[in-house]
Amino acid sequence: MSENLFCSGMKRVSKAYMDGHTRTFRGYPEIGKPVRKMLKQWINADEPEKAAMFFTEKCGFDPDYAGFLIREIYRGYL
């Protein structure tokens, strides 16, 4: 994936995985307002699996990064 898709900064995810590993992701992908609204609607409707499918299938992100992004939407950071 091209690095110019990411905003500056680092986000460290720790203690989020049962295997004891810490994963570090480089920022957030650029997401337009309509897509952001769609993702928030899915999360508010308690359908995070749709957001996971969008990130993994449509965007091509790996499952760890998709899970990280979904958690960030729940927390209100994305």
Buried (B, 14 or more C-beta within 10 A) or exposed (E): EEEEEBEEEEBEBEEEEEEEEEBEBBEBBEBEEEBEEBBBEBBEEEEBEBBBEBBBEEBEBEEBBBBBBBBBBBEEEB
